[in-house]
Structure formats: C-alpha cells, structure tokens
Amino acid sequence: MAHCDAFLRTHLHDYVNPDVSKRDISSALAAFTDLRPHRSTFVHNDGRQEELVNIDGTIPVNYKRVTYNIPICIYLAKNHPAEPPMGFVKPTQAMSIKPGKHVDSSGRIYLPYLHEWTPHSSDLMGMISILTIVFGEESPVFSKAVSTPYPTTVPPTIPIPTVYPEPFKQSDGTDLERQIKASLQSSVEENVNRRVGEIWAQVDAEMTTLRKTHEDLEQGKQRLDEMLKKSDRETDKVKQASAVLLEKHAQINEAITQLENRDKVDIDSAIVPSTPLYKQLLNAFAEEQAVEDAIFLLAEGLKKHTIDLDVFLKEVRELSRRQFLLRATVQKCRQVAKLPPLTV
C-alpha cells in the first residue's frame, strides 16, 4: 500500500485535484486488492493521446453462484472527479468480449452510474461495486472454448443445464394469455431486480462515502473545539493583562495628579541638614570640593602660561593646606555621625 501511495503522489502531479484523486484511488484499491495503479497512454475517440493514471486488474464477480475474476481497466481524467472515469473490460488471450447492455464490442463500459456521475458524491469504489453486480447478471466476457465467463480459480466452463423447456403446445386463448402474462411478469421482475441491485450498490457506495465524510467532519469538529478552547484561554489572558494595564494606568494618573497638586519646591531649601553636625559636614565637603576645583584650574592656567610658576606654587600650597584640614573635618564629622568612612 505504501508503494501505491508513493506511485500516486508521483504520477498525479499534473492532475487538477491530485489529493481528491489519490484518496479516491486509494479507497478503491483498499476495497479491491487485485487492482493496481498504472500510468499509460490513453487514445481518445478523436485520436488525441494523453498520459492518464489508471487502475488495472481483476474484480471478483459472482456469476451463477460461482466467483470469477473479471479483468478491467479504469482510466481517470485529468480533472477527476469533475468528469466520470472511463472503464474497459480487458479480456485475456483465452477470453473474448461479450457485447451487451453495459459493454460494447471494444470493451468500453457503460453504466447509468457513470451517466449520472456527480463529482461530490460519486467515486471509483461505487462504480466498481456496481460493476460486480452488473457483471454478475450479464457476463462481459466468455471463454473462446465455450461461451462462459473465463474463471481464474474454477474450471473455465459453466455447467450446461440438462432440463429444457417443453415445446410450445397450442392451447386456447386463456392459456396463451396466461403464458404471455407470466413471461411479462418474469421480464419485469428481472429488470426490477437488476435495477434494485444497481440502486443498492450505488446507495451502499454513497453510504460509504458519507461515513468517511462523517468521520472527517468529526475529526474537524474536534480540532475546532480544541482551537476554540485555546482561543478562550488566550482571551482570558488578554483580559487579565488588560485589567493589570488599566490598574497601572490609573495609578500613574493618580501619581501625576498628586505631583501636579503639590506646592513647588525651592531647590535651595530642599537640601537643608537636620542637625548642626550634618550642616558642618555638608559645608566642609562642599568647600573641599571647591578647593579641588581651584587646584585643577591653577594647573590648567600653568599649562597655558597664564600664571607664573611662583604664583602657582604659592596658591597650591595654601589650598592644599586648606584641603587637608577640610578633609580631616569631613572624616571626623562622619565618624561622630556614625557614617562609614569616606574613601578618596
């Protein structure tokens, strides 16, 4: 079966509906295991040649309570299933075609099922199922030795009946009318039985297709249910995130409102030491940083020759002495305030 799937995937590439055609062929091959897929040249009635995929082999037919294997070949059009398939009986060398109501002298198969073919409800399995019933009523082939279907698993001849109808005897009008009525009744019953068999086979094939469609729909429903559940979970998460976002937005607006309603803060009075010790610490640290900047600027002035070396050394000496005292004051204040020592 895997080989058949690979073959179909390869040779259905130029078909209009490769997936539908592959599924239709696979269903028929699964039901009738003596059929095999092929691809060969098909010659149309107008002489046009076309490479088509076909299924070739035998199908079991119960003819007069004996099972025979009838060889057939069914070609699929490129736009399958928009057009009905083309079926043929392919007799072996020991067989000959027996033209009838459903098969012509070339072996071409004709069925009401093909005439009423619909792309969405008809399929190969339904066609072949009807063939097994139709060929069971009227054999499409006969052995070249005797006019019987050619068997593959039983002797090639069908027993000839030994009881023959009695010769017609002249009788009155009542007997003749009764015989004609019985003949008509028998003919009608035969036609009705044949038609019922065709309808039953068609209905059975359609039921198989409907069951398969129902299974596909059930699987699709399960997938949709899973998708809907996942969508509901995602919706809940989005709602939760939206609620959190709205809450944070409200908090931000409240904070903005509080800030706008506050009195303006004087920057100079914002940093006021709470105790004299902290005030001494702040002033000493600020002055020490100012001395540091002054020493830096004196060095820059010396580089640019804006001040003499003697002036530079004198000012740096005084500023360094002042900076040392300020740093000692800062360290002492931090020690008294129980603050960690300042690292230079």
C-alpha positions in Angstrom: 0.0 0.0 0.0 2.9 2.3 0.7 4.3 1.6 -2.8 0.9 2.6 -4.3 0.8 5.8 -2.2 4.3 6.8 -3.5 3.3 5.9 -7.0 0.1 8.1 -6.8 2.0 11.0 -5.3 4.5 10.9 -8.1 2.1 10.4 -11.1 -0.8 12.6 -10.1 1.3 15.8 -10.1 -0.3 17.1 -13.3 -3.9 16.4 -12.2 -6.3 19.2 -11.3 -7.3 17.6 -8.0 -4.4 15.3 -7.0 -5.4 14.9 -3.4 -9.0 14.0 -4.2 -7.9 11.6 -7.0 -5.4 9.9 -4.7 -8.0 9.5 -1.9 -10.5 8.1 -4.4 -8.0 5.6 -5.9 -6.7 4.5 -2.5 -10.2 3.7 -1.3 -10.9 1.6 -4.4 -7.5 -0.2 -4.1 -8.2 -0.9 -0.4 -11.6 -2.5 -1.2 -10.4 -4.4 -4.3 -7.0 -5.7 -3.6 -6.3 -7.2 -7.0 -6.3 -3.8 -8.7 -3.0 -1.9 -9.1 -2.3 1.7 -10.2 -0.5 2.5 -13.5 0.1 5.4 -15.9 -0.2 4.8 -19.6 -1.2 6.4 -22.9 -5.0 6.7 -23.5 -6.3 7.4 -27.0 -9.5 9.4 -27.2 -12.2 8.9 -29.9 -10.8 11.9 -31.8 -7.3 10.4 -31.9 -6.0 12.6 -29.2 -3.4 10.8 -26.9 -3.0 11.6 -23.2 -1.0 10.1 -20.4 -3.5 9.1 -17.7 -3.4 7.3 -14.4 -5.5 4.1 -14.4 -6.2 1.1 -12.1 -5.8 -2.3 -13.7 -6.5 -5.8 -12.6 -9.4 -8.1 -11.8 -12.6 -7.7 -9.7 -14.5 -10.7 -8.2 -17.9 -11.3 -9.8 -20.4 -13.9 -8.6 -21.9 -15.3 -11.7 -24.5 -18.1 -11.2 -23.2 -18.8 -7.7 -19.6 -19.2 -9.0 -16.9 -16.5 -8.4 -14.9 -15.3 -11.4 -12.2 -12.7 -11.7 -13.1 -10.3 -14.5 -10.2 -8.2 -15.8 -10.9 -4.4 -16.1 -9.0 -1.2 -16.5 -10.4 2.2 -15.4 -8.8 5.5 -16.6 -9.1 8.7 -14.6 -9.4 12.0 -16.5 -7.0 14.9 -15.6 -9.8 16.8 -13.9 -11.1 13.9 -11.9 -13.7 13.8 -10.3 -15.3 16.5 -12.5 -15.6 14.0 -15.3 -16.6 10.4 -14.9 -13.8 7.7 -15.3 -13.5 5.6 -18.4 -13.8 1.9 -17.8 -12.9 -1.0 -20.1 -13.1 -4.8 -19.9 -9.6 -6.2 -20.8 -10.1 -9.9 -21.8 -7.1 -12.2 -21.7 -6.0 -14.3 -24.6 -8.3 -17.1 -23.6 -11.3 -14.7 -23.5 -13.5 -12.7 -25.8 -15.7 -9.7 -25.1 -19.4 -10.4 -25.0 -21.2 -7.2 -26.0 -24.2 -6.4 -24.0 -26.2 -3.6 -22.5 -23.3 -2.4 -20.4 -20.3 -3.4 -22.6 -19.7 -2.7 -26.3 -17.6 -4.7 -28.7 -14.4 -2.7 -27.8 -14.8 -3.4 -24.1 -16.0 0.1 -23.2 -18.2 0.0 -20.1 -21.5 1.9 -19.9 -23.4 2.4 -16.7 -26.3 4.7 -15.5 -24.0 5.4 -12.6 -21.4 7.0 -15.0 -24.2 8.8 -16.9 -25.4 10.3 -13.7 -21.9 10.9 -12.3 -21.6 13.8 -9.8 -18.2 15.0 -8.6 -19.1 15.3 -4.9 -21.0 12.0 -4.4 -19.7 9.6 -7.0 -16.4 7.7 -6.7 -14.5 4.7 -8.1 -15.5 2.3 -5.3 -19.2 2.9 -6.1 -18.5 2.3 -9.8 -16.6 -0.9 -9.2 -19.2 -2.2 -6.7 -21.9 -1.7 -9.3 -19.8 -3.5 -11.9 -19.6 -6.6 -9.7 -23.4 -6.7 -9.5 -24.0 -5.9 -13.2 -21.4 -8.4 -14.5 -22.9 -11.0 -12.1 -26.2 -10.7 -14.0 -24.7 -10.4 -17.5 -21.2 -11.6 -18.1 -19.0 -9.2 -20.2 -16.6 -12.0 -21.4 -16.7 -15.6 -22.4 -14.1 -18.3 -22.9 -13.1 -18.8 -26.5 -13.7 -22.5 -25.9 -17.3 -22.1 -24.6 -19.5 -19.1 -24.1 -19.0 -18.7 -20.4 -17.1 -16.2 -18.2 -13.5 -17.1 -18.0 -12.7 -18.2 -14.5 -9.3 -17.9 -12.7 -10.0 -20.1 -9.8 -12.6 -22.6 -11.1 -12.9 -24.7 -14.3 -13.4 -22.5 -17.4 -16.7 -24.0 -18.3 -20.1 -23.4 -16.7 -22.4 -26.5 -16.5 -25.0 -26.5 -19.3 -28.5 -27.1 -17.9 -29.9 -30.5 -18.7 -33.6 -29.5 -18.3 -35.0 -27.7 -21.3 -38.5 -26.1 -21.6 -41.1 -28.2 -23.1 -42.1 -27.5 -26.7 -44.9 -25.0 -27.1 -48.2 -26.6 -27.3 -51.2 -25.0 -29.0 -53.8 -24.1 -26.4 -56.8 -21.8 -26.1 -56.7 -18.1 -25.7 -56.8 -18.3 -21.9 -53.6 -20.4 -21.7 -51.9 -18.1 -24.2 -52.8 -15.0 -22.3 -51.6 -16.6 -19.0 -48.2 -17.6 -20.7 -47.8 -14.1 -22.0 -48.6 -12.6 -18.6 -46.2 -14.9 -16.9 -43.5 -14.0 -19.4 -44.1 -10.3 -19.0 -44.1 -10.7 -15.2 -40.8 -12.6 -15.3 -39.2 -10.0 -17.6 -40.4 -7.1 -15.3 -39.1 -8.9 -12.2 -35.7 -9.4 -13.8 -35.5 -5.7 -14.8 -36.7 -4.6 -11.4 -34.2 -6.9 -9.6 -31.4 -5.6 -11.8 -32.3 -2.0 -11.2 -32.7 -2.6 -7.5 -29.2 -4.2 -7.5 -27.8 -1.1 -9.2 -29.5 1.2 -6.8 -28.4 -0.8 -3.8 -24.8 -0.8 -5.0 -25.0 3.0 -5.6 -26.6 3.7 -2.2 -24.0 1.4 -0.5 -21.2 3.3 -2.2 -22.7 6.6 -1.3 -23.2 5.5 2.3 -19.5 4.5 2.5 -18.6 8.0 1.2 -21.0 9.6 3.7 -19.5 7.6 6.6 -16.0 8.7 5.5 -17.2 12.3 5.3 -18.8 12.0 8.7 -15.5 10.7 10.2 -13.7 13.6 8.6 -16.2 16.1 9.9 -16.0 14.6 13.4 -12.2 15.0 13.4 -12.6 18.5 12.1 -15.0 19.3 14.9 -12.6 18.0 17.5 -9.8 20.2 16.0 -12.2 23.2 16.0 -13.2 22.6 19.6 -9.5 22.5 20.6 -8.9 25.7 18.7 -11.9 27.4 20.4 -10.7 26.3 23.9 -7.2 27.6 23.1 -8.8 30.9 21.9 -10.8 31.2 25.1 -7.6 30.7 27.2 -5.8 33.3 25.2 -8.8 35.7 25.6 -8.7 35.2 29.3 -5.0 36.0 29.4 -5.6 39.2 27.3 -8.4 40.2 29.7 -6.2 39.7 32.7 -3.3 41.7 31.1 -5.8 44.5 30.1 -7.1 44.7 33.7 -3.5 45.0 35.1 -2.7 47.6 32.4 -5.7 49.6 33.3 -4.9 49.4 37.0 -1.3 50.6 36.4 -2.6 53.4 34.1 -4.9 54.5 36.9 -2.0 54.5 39.4 0.2 56.6 37.1 -2.6 59.1 36.5 -3.2 59.4 40.3 0.6 59.9 40.9 0.6 62.6 38.1 -2.3 64.3 39.7 -0.7 64.3 43.2 2.5 65.7 41.8 0.6 68.5 40.0 -1.2 69.5 43.1 1.9 69.7 45.3 3.5 73.1 46.0 6.6 74.0 44.2 9.8 73.0 46.0 12.6 75.5 46.4 15.8 73.7 45.3 18.0 75.7 47.6 15.9 74.9 50.7 15.3 71.3 49.7 18.7 70.2 50.9 18.9 71.5 54.5 20.8 69.5 57.1 18.6 68.5 60.0 21.4 68.9 62.7 24.4 71.2 63.1 26.7 68.2 62.7 25.3 67.4 59.3 25.4 71.1 58.3 29.2 71.2 59.3 29.7 68.0 57.3 27.9 69.4 54.2 29.8 72.7 54.3 33.2 71.1 54.8 32.6 68.6 52.0 31.4 71.4 49.6 34.4 73.6 50.4 36.8 70.7 50.0 35.4 70.0 46.5 35.7 73.7 45.6 39.3 73.7 46.7 39.8 70.6 44.5 38.4 72.5 41.5 40.6 75.5 42.3 43.8 73.4 42.3 42.7 71.9 38.9 42.2 75.3 37.4 45.5 76.6 38.7 47.2 73.6 37.0 45.4 74.5 33.7 46.5 78.1 34.0 50.1 77.0 34.5 49.9 74.8 31.4 48.6 77.7 29.3 51.2 80.1 30.8 48.6 82.4 32.2 50.2 82.4 35.7 53.8 82.1 36.8 55.3 79.1 38.5 55.9 81.0 41.7 52.3 82.1 41.9 51.1 78.6 41.2 53.2 77.0 43.9 52.2 79.6 46.5 48.5 79.2 45.8 48.6 75.5 45.6 50.5 75.3 48.9 47.8 77.3 50.7 44.9 75.5 49.0 46.4 72.1 49.8 46.8 73.0 53.5 43.1 74.1 53.5 42.0 71.0 51.7 43.8 68.8 54.3 42.0 70.5 57.1 38.6 70.2 55.4 39.1 66.5 54.7 40.0 65.9 58.3 36.9 67.7 59.3 34.7 65.6 57.0 36.2 62.4 58.3 35.7 63.5 61.9 32.1 64.5 61.3 31.3 61.2 59.6 32.9 59.3 62.5 30.8 61.2 65.0 27.6 60.8 62.9 28.4 57.0 62.7 28.7 57.1 59.0 31.0 54.8 57.0 34.4 56.4 56.4 34.8 58.3 53.1 37.3 56.7 50.7 39.3 59.1 48.5 
